[in-house]
Amino acid sequence: MGLRTRRAVASVGIVAFLTFYVWLVIAVGAHLPDHPLVTLLFYGVAGTAWGVPLLPLLSWAEGKPMWRRPGE
């Protein structure tokens, strides 16, 4: 698969993932206790954690292995 095709597939995958992720965060956030610290912590973690699941997809889109084993 070419680099342009990989990037196009990854772009669609990112938009689909983020659509689901935002929906999930909003749904879970609606059930949190009404306390400012809980809200801050939840949305702070949720706002930064979305990138972690996308790292393998972005690595694949660029055609590079995510982790290299020693000696490779």
PyMOL Python script that loads the backbone (N, CA, C, O; Angstrom):
from pymol import cmd

cmd.read_pdbstr("""\
ATOM      1  N   MET A   1       0.853  -1.160   0.000  1.00  0.00           N
ATOM      2  CA  MET A   1       0.000   0.000   0.000  1.00  0.00           C
ATOM      3  C   MET A   1       0.903   1.228   0.000  1.00  0.00           C
ATOM      4  O   MET A   1       1.881   1.295   0.744  1.00  0.00           O
ATOM      5  N   GLY A   2       0.563   2.190  -0.838  1.00  0.00           N
ATOM      6  CA  GLY A   2       1.383   3.385  -0.947  1.00  0.00           C
ATOM      7  C   GLY A   2       1.213   4.328   0.238  1.00  0.00           C
ATOM      8  O   GLY A   2       0.280   4.211   1.032  1.00  0.00           O
ATOM      9  N   LEU A   3       2.141   5.257   0.324  1.00  0.00           N
ATOM     10  CA  LEU A   3       2.131   6.202   1.430  1.00  0.00           C
ATOM     11  C   LEU A   3       0.892   7.095   1.392  1.00  0.00           C
ATOM     12  O   LEU A   3       0.307   7.376   2.438  1.00  0.00           O
ATOM     13  N   ARG A   4       0.488   7.540   0.218  1.00  0.00           N
ATOM     14  CA  ARG A   4      -0.702   8.392   0.109  1.00  0.00           C
ATOM     15  C   ARG A   4      -1.961   7.641   0.525  1.00  0.00           C
ATOM     16  O   ARG A   4      -2.839   8.209   1.174  1.00  0.00           O
ATOM     17  N   THR A   5      -2.050   6.387   0.160  1.00  0.00           N
ATOM     18  CA  THR A   5      -3.208   5.577   0.531  1.00  0.00           C
ATOM     19  C   THR A   5      -3.233   5.338   2.033  1.00  0.00           C
ATOM     20  O   THR A   5      -4.287   5.430   2.662  1.00  0.00           O
ATOM     21  N   ARG A   6      -2.079   5.033   2.607  1.00  0.00           N
ATOM     22  CA  ARG A   6      -2.003   4.837   4.061  1.00  0.00           C
ATOM     23  C   ARG A   6      -2.448   6.085   4.804  1.00  0.00           C
ATOM     24  O   ARG A   6      -3.197   6.003   5.777  1.00  0.00           O
ATOM     25  N   ARG A   7      -1.991   7.231   4.348  1.00  0.00           N
ATOM     26  CA  ARG A   7      -2.365   8.480   5.011  1.00  0.00           C
ATOM     27  C   ARG A   7      -3.863   8.757   4.872  1.00  0.00           C
ATOM     28  O   ARG A   7      -4.493   9.250   5.808  1.00  0.00           O
ATOM     29  N   ALA A   8      -4.422   8.446   3.727  1.00  0.00           N
ATOM     30  CA  ALA A   8      -5.860   8.652   3.538  1.00  0.00           C
ATOM     31  C   ALA A   8      -6.672   7.729   4.454  1.00  0.00           C
ATOM     32  O   ALA A   8      -7.648   8.159   5.068  1.00  0.00           O
ATOM     33  N   VAL A   9      -6.264   6.465   4.539  1.00  0.00           N
ATOM     34  CA  VAL A   9      -6.948   5.511   5.421  1.00  0.00           C
ATOM     35  C   VAL A   9      -6.800   5.952   6.882  1.00  0.00           C
ATOM     36  O   VAL A   9      -7.758   5.884   7.652  1.00  0.00           O
ATOM     37  N   ALA A  10      -5.615   6.398   7.256  1.00  0.00           N
ATOM     38  CA  ALA A  10      -5.389   6.860   8.623  1.00  0.00           C
ATOM     39  C   ALA A  10      -6.230   8.091   8.932  1.00  0.00           C
ATOM     40  O   ALA A  10      -6.737   8.225  10.046  1.00  0.00           O
ATOM     41  N   SER A  11      -6.386   8.980   7.978  1.00  0.00           N
ATOM     42  CA  SER A  11      -7.208  10.170   8.192  1.00  0.00           C
ATOM     43  C   SER A  11      -8.654   9.807   8.475  1.00  0.00           C
ATOM     44  O   SER A  11      -9.274  10.369   9.378  1.00  0.00           O
ATOM     45  N   VAL A  12      -9.186   8.882   7.717  1.00  0.00           N
ATOM     46  CA  VAL A  12     -10.556   8.426   7.945  1.00  0.00           C
ATOM     47  C   VAL A  12     -10.654   7.723   9.298  1.00  0.00           C
ATOM     48  O   VAL A  12     -11.627   7.914  10.028  1.00  0.00           O
ATOM     49  N   GLY A  13      -9.662   6.920   9.631  1.00  0.00           N
ATOM     50  CA  GLY A  13      -9.652   6.230  10.910  1.00  0.00           C
ATOM     51  C   GLY A  13      -9.581   7.194  12.085  1.00  0.00           C
ATOM     52  O   GLY A  13     -10.235   6.977  13.105  1.00  0.00           O
ATOM     53  N   ILE A  14      -8.796   8.253  11.952  1.00  0.00           N
ATOM     54  CA  ILE A  14      -8.678   9.238  13.025  1.00  0.00           C
ATOM     55  C   ILE A  14     -10.000   9.961  13.240  1.00  0.00           C
ATOM     56  O   ILE A  14     -10.433  10.134  14.379  1.00  0.00           O
ATOM     57  N   VAL A  15     -10.639  10.379  12.166  1.00  0.00           N
ATOM     58  CA  VAL A  15     -11.927  11.070  12.291  1.00  0.00           C
ATOM     59  C   VAL A  15     -12.972  10.147  12.908  1.00  0.00           C
ATOM     60  O   VAL A  15     -13.745  10.577  13.763  1.00  0.00           O
ATOM     61  N   ALA A  16     -13.005   8.887  12.487  1.00  0.00           N
ATOM     62  CA  ALA A  16     -13.967   7.933  13.055  1.00  0.00           C
ATOM     63  C   ALA A  16     -13.679   7.691  14.541  1.00  0.00           C
ATOM     64  O   ALA A  16     -14.600   7.682  15.358  1.00  0.00           O
ATOM     65  N   PHE A  17     -12.416   7.498  14.887  1.00  0.00           N
ATOM     66  CA  PHE A  17     -12.066   7.267  16.285  1.00  0.00           C
ATOM     67  C   PHE A  17     -12.419   8.471  17.146  1.00  0.00           C
ATOM     68  O   PHE A  17     -13.015   8.317  18.212  1.00  0.00           O
ATOM     69  N   LEU A  18     -12.056   9.671  16.695  1.00  0.00           N
ATOM     70  CA  LEU A  18     -12.324  10.862  17.501  1.00  0.00           C
ATOM     71  C   LEU A  18     -13.814  11.133  17.645  1.00  0.00           C
ATOM     72  O   LEU A  18     -14.248  11.633  18.683  1.00  0.00           O
ATOM     73  N   THR A  19     -14.604  10.815  16.630  1.00  0.00           N
ATOM     74  CA  THR A  19     -16.055  10.960  16.740  1.00  0.00           C
ATOM     75  C   THR A  19     -16.587  10.067  17.849  1.00  0.00           C
ATOM     76  O   THR A  19     -17.362  10.515  18.694  1.00  0.00           O
ATOM     77  N   PHE A  20     -16.174   8.808  17.848  1.00  0.00           N
ATOM     78  CA  PHE A  20     -16.598   7.878  18.893  1.00  0.00           C
ATOM     79  C   PHE A  20     -16.053   8.295  20.252  1.00  0.00           C
ATOM     80  O   PHE A  20     -16.774   8.235  21.248  1.00  0.00           O
ATOM     81  N   TYR A  21     -14.794   8.716  20.311  1.00  0.00           N
ATOM     82  CA  TYR A  21     -14.154   9.072  21.568  1.00  0.00           C
ATOM     83  C   TYR A  21     -14.836  10.280  22.210  1.00  0.00           C
ATOM     84  O   TYR A  21     -15.092  10.279  23.414  1.00  0.00           O
ATOM     85  N   VAL A  22     -15.126  11.295  21.427  1.00  0.00           N
ATOM     86  CA  VAL A  22     -15.800  12.480  21.963  1.00  0.00           C
ATOM     87  C   VAL A  22     -17.185  12.109  22.476  1.00  0.00           C
ATOM     88  O   VAL A  22     -17.593  12.557  23.547  1.00  0.00           O
ATOM     89  N   TRP A  23     -17.905  11.296  21.717  1.00  0.00           N
ATOM     90  CA  TRP A  23     -19.227  10.848  22.166  1.00  0.00           C
ATOM     91  C   TRP A  23     -19.118  10.096  23.492  1.00  0.00           C
ATOM     92  O   TRP A  23     -19.928  10.309  24.394  1.00  0.00           O
ATOM     93  N   LEU A  24     -18.136   9.230  23.613  1.00  0.00           N
ATOM     94  CA  LEU A  24     -17.944   8.451  24.832  1.00  0.00           C
ATOM     95  C   LEU A  24     -17.591   9.343  26.023  1.00  0.00           C
ATOM     96  O   LEU A  24     -18.127   9.154  27.115  1.00  0.00           O
ATOM     97  N   VAL A  25     -16.707  10.299  25.823  1.00  0.00           N
ATOM     98  CA  VAL A  25     -16.308  11.202  26.901  1.00  0.00           C
ATOM     99  C   VAL A  25     -17.494  12.039  27.370  1.00  0.00           C
ATOM    100  O   VAL A  25     -17.670  12.247  28.570  1.00  0.00           O
ATOM    101  N   ILE A  26     -18.296  12.513  26.444  1.00  0.00           N
ATOM    102  CA  ILE A  26     -19.476  13.291  26.823  1.00  0.00           C
ATOM    103  C   ILE A  26     -20.461  12.427  27.585  1.00  0.00           C
ATOM    104  O   ILE A  26     -21.032  12.870  28.581  1.00  0.00           O
ATOM    105  N   ALA A  27     -20.669  11.194  27.129  1.00  0.00           N
ATOM    106  CA  ALA A  27     -21.611  10.297  27.802  1.00  0.00           C
ATOM    107  C   ALA A  27     -21.145   9.950  29.214  1.00  0.00           C
ATOM    108  O   ALA A  27     -21.950   9.944  30.145  1.00  0.00           O
ATOM    109  N   VAL A  28     -19.870   9.665  29.382  1.00  0.00           N
ATOM    110  CA  VAL A  28     -19.349   9.343  30.712  1.00  0.00           C
ATOM    111  C   VAL A  28     -19.333  10.597  31.578  1.00  0.00           C
ATOM    112  O   VAL A  28     -19.657  10.530  32.764  1.00  0.00           O
ATOM    113  N   GLY A  29     -18.963  11.730  31.007  1.00  0.00           N
ATOM    114  CA  GLY A  29     -18.904  12.974  31.757  1.00  0.00           C
ATOM    115  C   GLY A  29     -20.252  13.411  32.307  1.00  0.00           C
ATOM    116  O   GLY A  29     -20.313  14.097  33.327  1.00  0.00           O
ATOM    117  N   ALA A  30     -21.317  13.026  31.652  1.00  0.00           N
ATOM    118  CA  ALA A  30     -22.658  13.381  32.125  1.00  0.00           C
ATOM    119  C   ALA A  30     -23.013  12.648  33.412  1.00  0.00           C
ATOM    120  O   ALA A  30     -23.900  13.091  34.142  1.00  0.00           O
ATOM    121  N   HIS A  31     -22.349  11.548  33.703  1.00  0.00           N
ATOM    122  CA  HIS A  31     -22.651  10.748  34.889  1.00  0.00           C
ATOM    123  C   HIS A  31     -21.680  11.009  36.049  1.00  0.00           C
ATOM    124  O   HIS A  31     -21.744  10.327  37.072  1.00  0.00           O
ATOM    125  N   LEU A  32     -20.800  11.971  35.900  1.00  0.00           N
ATOM    126  CA  LEU A  32     -19.846  12.280  36.957  1.00  0.00           C
ATOM    127  C   LEU A  32     -20.514  13.085  38.066  1.00  0.00           C
ATOM    128  O   LEU A  32     -21.502  13.777  37.822  1.00  0.00           O
ATOM    129  N   PRO A  33     -19.983  12.999  39.277  1.00  0.00           N
ATOM    130  CA  PRO A  33     -20.489  13.855  40.352  1.00  0.00           C
ATOM    131  C   PRO A  33     -20.264  15.329  40.007  1.00  0.00           C
ATOM    132  O   PRO A  33     -19.295  15.673  39.330  1.00  0.00           O
ATOM    133  N   ASP A  34     -21.147  16.177  40.468  1.00  0.00           N
ATOM    134  CA  ASP A  34     -21.070  17.602  40.160  1.00  0.00           C
ATOM    135  C   ASP A  34     -20.100  18.293  41.122  1.00  0.00           C
ATOM    136  O   ASP A  34     -20.495  19.062  41.998  1.00  0.00           O
ATOM    137  N   HIS A  35     -18.821  17.990  40.922  1.00  0.00           N
ATOM    138  CA  HIS A  35     -17.764  18.583  41.738  1.00  0.00           C
ATOM    139  C   HIS A  35     -16.690  19.102  40.783  1.00  0.00           C
ATOM    140  O   HIS A  35     -16.266  18.379  39.881  1.00  0.00           O
ATOM    141  N   PRO A  36     -16.247  20.341  40.968  1.00  0.00           N
ATOM    142  CA  PRO A  36     -15.280  20.929  40.030  1.00  0.00           C
ATOM    143  C   PRO A  36     -13.976  20.144  39.892  1.00  0.00           C
ATOM    144  O   PRO A  36     -13.423  20.060  38.796  1.00  0.00           O
ATOM    145  N   LEU A  37     -13.483  19.574  40.979  1.00  0.00           N
ATOM    146  CA  LEU A  37     -12.219  18.838  40.909  1.00  0.00           C
ATOM    147  C   LEU A  37     -12.370  17.543  40.104  1.00  0.00           C
ATOM    148  O   LEU A  37     -11.486  17.183  39.327  1.00  0.00           O
ATOM    149  N   VAL A  38     -13.484  16.855  40.293  1.00  0.00           N
ATOM    150  CA  VAL A  38     -13.745  15.625  39.532  1.00  0.00           C
ATOM    151  C   VAL A  38     -13.856  15.951  38.042  1.00  0.00           C
ATOM    152  O   VAL A  38     -13.295  15.254  37.196  1.00  0.00           O
ATOM    153  N   THR A  39     -14.587  17.018  37.742  1.00  0.00           N
ATOM    154  CA  THR A  39     -14.752  17.428  36.344  1.00  0.00           C
ATOM    155  C   THR A  39     -13.410  17.807  35.722  1.00  0.00           C
ATOM    156  O   THR A  39     -13.108  17.411  34.596  1.00  0.00           O
ATOM    157  N   LEU A  40     -12.614  18.570  36.454  1.00  0.00           N
ATOM    158  CA  LEU A  40     -11.304  18.985  35.955  1.00  0.00           C
ATOM    159  C   LEU A  40     -10.399  17.786  35.690  1.00  0.00           C
ATOM    160  O   LEU A  40      -9.765  17.702  34.638  1.00  0.00           O
ATOM    161  N   LEU A  41     -10.343  16.874  36.632  1.00  0.00           N
ATOM    162  CA  LEU A  41      -9.493  15.692  36.461  1.00  0.00           C
ATOM    163  C   LEU A  41      -9.962  14.816  35.303  1.00  0.00           C
ATOM    164  O   LEU A  41      -9.154  14.370  34.488  1.00  0.00           O
ATOM    165  N   PHE A  42     -11.268  14.573  35.233  1.00  0.00           N
ATOM    166  CA  PHE A  42     -11.783  13.707  34.168  1.00  0.00           C
ATOM    167  C   PHE A  42     -11.506  14.288  32.789  1.00  0.00           C
ATOM    168  O   PHE A  42     -10.951  13.614  31.922  1.00  0.00           O
ATOM    169  N   TYR A  43     -11.897  15.549  32.592  1.00  0.00           N
ATOM    170  CA  TYR A  43     -11.714  16.141  31.269  1.00  0.00           C
ATOM    171  C   TYR A  43     -10.244  16.438  30.971  1.00  0.00           C
ATOM    172  O   TYR A  43      -9.844  16.468  29.808  1.00  0.00           O
ATOM    173  N   GLY A  44      -9.446  16.655  32.003  1.00  0.00           N
ATOM    174  CA  GLY A  44      -8.006  16.814  31.786  1.00  0.00           C
ATOM    175  C   GLY A  44      -7.362  15.537  31.284  1.00  0.00           C
ATOM    176  O   GLY A  44      -6.567  15.560  30.344  1.00  0.00           O
ATOM    177  N   VAL A  45      -7.706  14.424  31.913  1.00  0.00           N
ATOM    178  CA  VAL A  45      -7.170  13.124  31.479  1.00  0.00           C
ATOM    179  C   VAL A  45      -7.744  12.738  30.117  1.00  0.00           C
ATOM    180  O   VAL A  45      -7.011  12.293  29.233  1.00  0.00           O
ATOM    181  N   ALA A  46      -9.050  12.908  29.951  1.00  0.00           N
ATOM    182  CA  ALA A  46      -9.688  12.544  28.676  1.00  0.00           C
ATOM    183  C   ALA A  46      -9.175  13.409  27.530  1.00  0.00           C
ATOM    184  O   ALA A  46      -9.084  12.950  26.392  1.00  0.00           O
ATOM    185  N   GLY A  47      -8.842  14.651  27.830  1.00  0.00           N
ATOM    186  CA  GLY A  47      -8.355  15.552  26.793  1.00  0.00           C
ATOM    187  C   GLY A  47      -6.946  15.248  26.330  1.00  0.00           C
ATOM    188  O   GLY A  47      -6.556  15.651  25.234  1.00  0.00           O
ATOM    189  N   THR A  48      -6.183  14.550  27.137  1.00  0.00           N
ATOM    190  CA  THR A  48      -4.821  14.196  26.733  1.00  0.00           C
ATOM    191  C   THR A  48      -4.687  12.726  26.338  1.00  0.00           C
ATOM    192  O   THR A  48      -3.764  12.364  25.608  1.00  0.00           O
ATOM    193  N   ALA A  49      -5.587  11.890  26.806  1.00  0.00           N
ATOM    194  CA  ALA A  49      -5.471  10.447  26.566  1.00  0.00           C
ATOM    195  C   ALA A  49      -5.888  10.034  25.161  1.00  0.00           C
ATOM    196  O   ALA A  49      -5.587   8.915  24.747  1.00  0.00           O
ATOM    197  N   TRP A  50      -6.562  10.889  24.421  1.00  0.00           N
ATOM    198  CA  TRP A  50      -7.039  10.487  23.101  1.00  0.00           C
ATOM    199  C   TRP A  50      -5.889  10.207  22.129  1.00  0.00           C
ATOM    200  O   TRP A  50      -6.066   9.459  21.168  1.00  0.00           O
ATOM    201  N   GLY A  51      -4.742  10.784  22.364  1.00  0.00           N
ATOM    202  CA  GLY A  51      -3.628  10.598  21.438  1.00  0.00           C
ATOM    203  C   GLY A  51      -2.935   9.260  21.553  1.00  0.00           C
ATOM    204  O   GLY A  51      -2.354   8.778  20.581  1.00  0.00           O
ATOM    205  N   VAL A  52      -2.986   8.654  22.721  1.00  0.00           N
ATOM    206  CA  VAL A  52      -2.266   7.389  22.938  1.00  0.00           C
ATOM    207  C   VAL A  52      -2.763   6.271  22.016  1.00  0.00           C
ATOM    208  O   VAL A  52      -1.936   5.589  21.411  1.00  0.00           O
ATOM    209  N   PRO A  53      -4.086   6.051  21.881  1.00  0.00           N
ATOM    210  CA  PRO A  53      -4.518   4.971  20.987  1.00  0.00           C
ATOM    211  C   PRO A  53      -4.231   5.253  19.507  1.00  0.00           C
ATOM    212  O   PRO A  53      -4.234   4.332  18.690  1.00  0.00           O
ATOM    213  N   LEU A  54      -3.989   6.503  19.165  1.00  0.00           N
ATOM    214  CA  LEU A  54      -3.732   6.840  17.765  1.00  0.00           C
ATOM    215  C   LEU A  54      -2.266   6.685  17.359  1.00  0.00           C
ATOM    216  O   LEU A  54      -1.958   6.707  16.167  1.00  0.00           O
ATOM    217  N   LEU A  55      -1.374   6.531  18.306  1.00  0.00           N
ATOM    218  CA  LEU A  55       0.046   6.420  17.976  1.00  0.00           C
ATOM    219  C   LEU A  55       0.373   5.265  17.023  1.00  0.00           C
ATOM    220  O   LEU A  55       1.119   5.478  16.066  1.00  0.00           O
ATOM    221  N   PRO A  56      -0.151   4.051  17.242  1.00  0.00           N
ATOM    222  CA  PRO A  56       0.143   2.985  16.271  1.00  0.00           C
ATOM    223  C   PRO A  56      -0.414   3.273  14.874  1.00  0.00           C
ATOM    224  O   PRO A  56       0.217   2.935  13.872  1.00  0.00           O
ATOM    225  N   LEU A  57      -1.578   3.887  14.810  1.00  0.00           N
ATOM    226  CA  LEU A  57      -2.167   4.220  13.500  1.00  0.00           C
ATOM    227  C   LEU A  57      -1.317   5.258  12.780  1.00  0.00           C
ATOM    228  O   LEU A  57      -1.077   5.135  11.579  1.00  0.00           O
ATOM    229  N   LEU A  58      -0.865   6.266  13.492  1.00  0.00           N
ATOM    230  CA  LEU A  58      -0.023   7.293  12.875  1.00  0.00           C
ATOM    231  C   LEU A  58       1.323   6.727  12.453  1.00  0.00           C
ATOM    232  O   LEU A  58       1.858   7.103  11.410  1.00  0.00           O
ATOM    233  N   SER A  59       1.866   5.836  13.249  1.00  0.00           N
ATOM    234  CA  SER A  59       3.124   5.193  12.893  1.00  0.00           C
ATOM    235  C   SER A  59       2.960   4.339  11.638  1.00  0.00           C
ATOM    236  O   SER A  59       3.819   4.348  10.757  1.00  0.00           O
ATOM    237  N   TRP A  60       1.865   3.611  11.566  1.00  0.00           N
ATOM    238  CA  TRP A  60       1.594   2.791  10.389  1.00  0.00           C
ATOM    239  C   TRP A  60       1.403   3.665   9.155  1.00  0.00           C
ATOM    240  O   TRP A  60       1.871   3.317   8.071  1.00  0.00           O
ATOM    241  N   ALA A  61       0.725   4.790   9.310  1.00  0.00           N
ATOM    242  CA  ALA A  61       0.465   5.674   8.174  1.00  0.00           C
ATOM    243  C   ALA A  61       1.750   6.236   7.586  1.00  0.00           C
ATOM    244  O   ALA A  61       1.823   6.498   6.386  1.00  0.00           O
ATOM    245  N   GLU A  62       2.752   6.420   8.416  1.00  0.00           N
ATOM    246  CA  GLU A  62       4.029   6.924   7.933  1.00  0.00           C
ATOM    247  C   GLU A  62       4.950   5.814   7.437  1.00  0.00           C
ATOM    248  O   GLU A  62       6.020   6.089   6.893  1.00  0.00           O
ATOM    249  N   GLY A  63       4.535   4.560   7.625  1.00  0.00           N
ATOM    250  CA  GLY A  63       5.331   3.442   7.145  1.00  0.00           C
ATOM    251  C   GLY A  63       6.517   3.111   8.019  1.00  0.00           C
ATOM    252  O   GLY A  63       7.466   2.468   7.571  1.00  0.00           O
ATOM    253  N   LYS A  64       6.469   3.554   9.281  1.00  0.00           N
ATOM    254  CA  LYS A  64       7.573   3.299  10.207  1.00  0.00           C
ATOM    255  C   LYS A  64       7.081   2.373  11.316  1.00  0.00           C
ATOM    256  O   LYS A  64       5.932   2.474  11.747  1.00  0.00           O
ATOM    257  N   PRO A  65       7.940   1.481  11.774  1.00  0.00           N
ATOM    258  CA  PRO A  65       7.534   0.642  12.911  1.00  0.00           C
ATOM    259  C   PRO A  65       7.451   1.476  14.181  1.00  0.00           C
ATOM    260  O   PRO A  65       8.256   2.382  14.396  1.00  0.00           O
ATOM    261  N   MET A  66       6.468   1.160  15.020  1.00  0.00           N
ATOM    262  CA  MET A  66       6.265   1.919  16.260  1.00  0.00           C
ATOM    263  C   MET A  66       7.438   1.715  17.213  1.00  0.00           C
ATOM    264  O   MET A  66       7.992   2.677  17.746  1.00  0.00           O
ATOM    265  N   TRP A  67       7.804   0.480  17.415  1.00  0.00           N
ATOM    266  CA  TRP A  67       8.914   0.151  18.308  1.00  0.00           C
ATOM    267  C   TRP A  67       9.875  -0.744  17.546  1.00  0.00           C
ATOM    268  O   TRP A  67       9.464  -1.658  16.830  1.00  0.00           O
ATOM    269  N   ARG A  68      11.132  -0.473  17.708  1.00  0.00           N
ATOM    270  CA  ARG A  68      12.145  -1.319  17.070  1.00  0.00           C
ATOM    271  C   ARG A  68      12.769  -2.191  18.125  1.00  0.00           C
ATOM    272  O   ARG A  68      13.046  -1.751  19.241  1.00  0.00           O
ATOM    273  N   ARG A  69      12.987  -3.434  17.754  1.00  0.00           N
ATOM    274  CA  ARG A  69      13.682  -4.363  18.648  1.00  0.00           C
ATOM    275  C   ARG A  69      15.174  -4.122  18.523  1.00  0.00           C
ATOM    276  O   ARG A  69      15.659  -3.740  17.458  1.00  0.00           O
ATOM    277  N   PRO A  70      15.897  -4.342  19.597  1.00  0.00           N
ATOM    278  CA  PRO A  70      17.366  -4.158  19.520  1.00  0.00           C
ATOM    279  C   PRO A  70      17.971  -5.081  18.468  1.00  0.00           C
ATOM    280  O   PRO A  70      17.648  -6.266  18.389  1.00  0.00           O
ATOM    281  N   GLY A  71      18.842  -4.511  17.678  1.00  0.00           N
ATOM    282  CA  GLY A  71      19.518  -5.294  16.653  1.00  0.00           C
ATOM    283  C   GLY A  71      18.828  -5.259  15.294  1.00  0.00           C
ATOM    284  O   GLY A  71      19.305  -5.879  14.344  1.00  0.00           O
ATOM    285  N   GLU A  72      17.714  -4.543  15.191  1.00  0.00           N
ATOM    286  CA  GLU A  72      17.037  -4.469  13.883  1.00  0.00           C
ATOM    287  C   GLU A  72      17.488  -3.262  13.117  1.00  0.00           C
ATOM    288  O   GLU A  72      17.028  -3.034  11.998  1.00  0.00           O
TER     289      GLU A  72
END
""", "prot")
cmd.dss("prot")
cmd.show_as("cartoon", "prot")
cmd.util.cbc("prot")
cmd.orient("prot")
